[in-house]
Amino acid sequence: MRTSDLLRLLILAAIWGASFLFMRIAVPALGAVNTAFLRVFCGMLGLMIIMAVMRIPRRFDGKLGWAMLLGVINSAIPFLMYCLAARVLPAGYSAILNATTPLMGVIIGAAFFDEKLTVNKVIGMIAGFSGIIVISTTGEAHLSSTLIGGILACLIATACYGFAGFLTKRWIGARGGLDATKVAFGSQLGASVFLLPIFAFSAPQTSAASWQIPEVWASILAIGFICTALAYIIYFRLLADIGPLRTLTVTFMIPPFGILWGWLVLGEEINQGFISGSLLIVCAVWLVTSNGFGKRAAVNNSASK
């Protein structure tokens, strides 16, 4: 992997780590549905502006429908799930649960996309889900139906991401490819169309005072234009350059940023159980994204080139 690719992964992790902070600020005021819709809608507007400034032709070569469908799986459903989780989980918890994306990618890849399971990946999956259990049952996070609901929402989101990485390759890459900005725009358009009917029902039920909080709108604009529009350009470019599994390793780097932003801005505390569970998940991500042990890894690397 090139240094430039690693740098883009780091920037993407910092941006997406901040998204959990912005959701924790916006969701209590506007609700999960409104926040999720405004995120994808602002993301779509941001990408439209970027395309206009960069004079990118609006030709999708027959792939707009696929990009929109991808947006439902990769944006609409996950963003809604994370917004629901933001009502009950600290930003740091959602960020570390987001790190299960490669684990989901392994399971989904083996079940639906002919990806081979290795010993490393099986051990990694066990370690990853053990980490989730530790986070869920220790320290301040006492097991409850509310907590379980928030965790399940995060896991549904990561399962969607796991599917989306492979589907992007199948629906976009295997069909001749498409500029990353166009894929990002099409995906946010599809997500906006999907969430619009739910937003139309939810928005009138939100109090007028909630729509007038400056910090909330600052969070919405940041999560829409930076954490969505800009981030998805980087994301889809990485998918095209280094492939889905390597790109999904960005979730390995998101938790430290999510925890840092939550601690700096919201004063969220980190307990021993959370740290232990996080380390298990970090080890799990390393295991499922590595090629193997010792010489076997070297052989696999040589064979893949």
N, C-alpha and C positions, 0 to 999 in steps of 0.2 A: 504494500500500500504506500502511495506517495506521501510525502510530507504535506503537500497541499490538501490531500484527502483527509488526513488526520486533523489538520487545522480546521477544515470545514466541519468535520464531525464534532470538534470541540466547540466551535461557535454555535452549531445547531443544538448541542446539549445545553449550553448556557441559555439560549433563547427559550427552548422548550422547558427547561427547569423553571424559568420565570413564569411560564404559563400557569403553573399550579398556584403560584402566589396570586396572580391576577384573578383566577377563578375564585379563590378564597375570599377576595375582596368583593367581587361582583355578584356572586351567587346569592349570598344572604340578602342582598337588596332586591335584585331583579328576578331571582329564581333560576333554576337550572335550564329550563327550556329557552327563556329569553336570552340568557347569557350564551348558550350554545348557538342559537340562531344568529345573534349579533356578531359572534366571533366569525362564523363562516361568511356572513354577508359582508362584513368589513374586509375580510380576507379577499373575497371576490372583487370588491371595489378597488382594493389596493393593487391586486394583480392586473385589473383592467387599466389602471393608471400607469403601471409599470410597462404594460404592453404598448400603450399609446406613446409614452415617452421614448421607449426604445424602438418604436415603429416596427413592432413584431407583427407580421401579417396574421390575420385571424383565419388562417386556413388550418383545418384540423385533419385533413386527409382521411376523412371518414371515421376518425377516432373520438370525436366529441362525445358521442353517446357512451363509449367505454370509459372515458375519463369522468363523465358525470356519475356513472354507476360506481366507479372506483371511489368517488367522493363520498357516496353514501356509506360505503364500507370503511373507508380510511379516515373520514372526517366527521360526518353527521352523527353516526352512532357512537363512536369513541368519545367525541367531544361532549355529547349529551350524557354519556355514562360518567365521565370525569366531573362534569358539573353536578350531577346527582351525588357523586362521592364527596365533592367539596363541601356539601352541607354537613357532613359528619366526620370527615377525616382531615387531619392537618395536612398542609401542603407537602411536608416531608414524607408522610405516609403514602400519599398518592404517587409521589415521584419514585419512591423505592418500589412500589407495586408495578409501576410502569416498566421497571427493569425486567419484569417477567416476559416481556415481549419476545426476546430470543427463545425462551423456553416454549412459549406458544408456537413460535415459528418452527421449532423442531418437531413438536407434536403434530402440527398441521401439515408440515412438509412430509412427514413419514406417513400420515394417514391419507393425504389427498394428492401429493405431488411427487411421489416416488423418491423422496429423500431417504437416505439410509440412516438407520439408528446405529450409533456406536456406543461403546462402553462409557466413554466420556459423557456423551449426551444423556444417557440413562441416569448416570450418577448425578449429573448436573440437574436434571429434572427433579430427582428426589431431594437434592440439597435446596433447590429453589423453592419448592413447595413446603419444605420443612421450615425455611426462612419465613414464609408467609404465616405459618402456624405460630412460630415464635413471636412475630410481630403482633399477631392477633390476640394472644393470650397472656402477655406479660406486661409489666409496668402499668402505665395509665390506660392502656388499651384493653380494658376488661371485655371479655367476649360477650356480645349482646346481639340481638337481632339487628339493631341499627348498625353496629360495626360490621357485622357479616354482610349486610346489604351494601355498605360502602365498598368493602373488599370485593364482593362479587361484581359490582359495577366496574371497578378497575380491571378485573380479570376479563370481563366481556370486552372492554376496550382493547386490551392487549391481544385478545384472540382476533379481533377485527384487524389490528395492525399486522398480526402474523399472516392472516389471509391476504391482506392488501399487498404485502411485499412480493408474494408469488404471483398474484393476479396482475400487478403492474407489469411484471416481466412477460406474462402470457398475453395480456390484452393490449399492451402498448409496445414493449420491446420486441416481441416476436412478430409484430405486425409492421415492422419497419421503423419503429421508434417515433418520438415526437419531442419537440423542444420542451424542456423542463417547465418553463413558464406557462406554456399552453396546457400541459398536463395539470399543473397546479391550479390554473384558472378554471379548467373544465371540472376539476374535482370540487372546487369550492362552489361553483355554479350548481352542480348536482346536489351537494350538501344543502345549499340554500333552498333549492326547490323542494327537497325532501322535508326540511324542517319548517318551511313556511306555513303550512296548514296548522301545525301544532302551535307555532308562534302566534298566529292570528287568533287562536282560541285563548292562549295564555296571557298575551300582552294586556288586553282590556281588564283583566282581573288583578293586575299589579297596581299598587297604589301610586298616585301621581307623585307623591313625595319621593318615592324610590327612584323615579326617573330623573330627579333633579340633584343628585349627589355628585359633585365634581370628581371625587376619587373613583367612583364607580365608572363614570364615562372615560376617565383616563385609563382605567384598567381595560375597559372594553376596546378602546382604540389601540392600546398596546398589544392586547392579545389577538386582535384582528389583523392589524397591519404588520406587526413585527413577528409575533409568535405563529402567525398563520401564513400571510402572504409571503413575507420574506423567507420564513423557515421552510415553506413547502417548495420554493424554488431550489433552495439548497438540497432539500431531501430528495426530490425527484432527479436532480442532477447526479447526486451520489448513487441513487439506484441504478442509473444508466452507466455510471463509471465503474462502480465497484461491486454491484450486485446486491440482492436483497438481504442475504444473511449478514454480510459485512456491514451494510448500512444499518441494520437493526441493532448492531452493537452500540449505536449511539445511546441506547437506553442504559448501557453500562455507565455512562458518564453523566446522565441526567440527574440521578439522585443526589450527588454531592451539591450540585447547583440548586436543586429544589430545596434541600435542607438548608443551604446557606441563605437563600433568599427568604425562606420562612423564618429563620432565626433573626436575620438582620432587620426585617420589616415588621413581622408579626410577633416576634419574641417567642416563637414556638420552641419548646424544650425537647431535648433528646434524652430518652431513658435507656437504661442498660439493655432491656429486652429489644428495643428498636435497633440498637447498634448490633447486637448479636444476630438478629434476623437479617439485617442489612448485609452483614458480612457473609452470611450463608448465601444470600441471593447474588452477591458480587461473585463469589466462588462459582456459583451455578452458571452464571452468564459466561465466565471465563471457560468453564468446562465445555459448554455447548457450542462455543464459537471457536474452540481450539481444534486442531486436527488430530491430536493424539499424543501419546507419550514418547519421548526420546526419539529413537531412530525411526519408529513407525511414523511419527509426525513428519520427519524429513522426507521419507519415502512418499507420503501422501502429497506433500508440497511439491516435490519434483514431478510427480505424476500429473498434478493439476495444471502445470505450466505448459 
